[in-house]
């Protein structure tokens, strides 16, 4: 699999202290890293170090459903 090292903006949150990302916008079964950039009236900061790494879930194979049971 060819890996891309190109950084792309996927979310801009304004002045909010928290951000949520929708995993459906990412390619399944691939590893991603998150970096943060600050933007203010003085300009844009350098990107942070990649502190968070996550892998998107692999697509479900047809005929392989997962069923959960619980008893009370």
N, C-alpha and C positions, 0 to 999 in steps of 0.2 A: 504494500500500500504506500503510495506517495504521500509524504507528510509535508504540510505547508508550515512554514515558519513566519508567515505574514500575519501581522496583527490587524484585526478588523474591529471597528467600533460596532458593538451590538446593542448598547443601551446608553442613554444619557439621562441622568436623574435630576439635574438641576441642583437645588440646595438641600434636597432630602438626604438625611443621614444613612438611609438604607436603600438598597436596590434589590429587585427581584428579577430573575431571568427566566424566560419561558424556554424550557428544554426542547420544546417541539421545533424551535427555530434552528437547532443544531443538527448536524448529521449524526445518525444513530451509530452506536458502537465506536465512538472516537473520543480520544482524550483531548481536553481543553484546559488552558490555563487562563487565569483572570489577572489582569493588571489594571491599575487605577491611574487616571490622569486628572489633575486638578486644572480647572480653567477659571480664571478671574480677570479683573480689569488689567492686570499686569501681564497676562498672557497664559500660555499653557505650560504646565510643569512637565518635567521628564516623566515617563511611565515608571510606576513602582516596579519592584521586583515581582516576578510571578509567584505570588504567595499561595494561591488556591489552585489546585488541580482537580478536575473531576472528569469522569467518563460517562458519556450518555448511554442509556440502556440500549442493548441490541434489540432489533425488531423481533417480535414473536414469530416463530415458525408456524405455518398453518397446521392445524391438527394437534398442536401442543399447548393446550390451554392449561392454566394453573387454577385450581379450585381450592379454596380454603374452607375448612369446616371448623366450627367451634361448638362446644357444648356448655350449657350453663347448669 
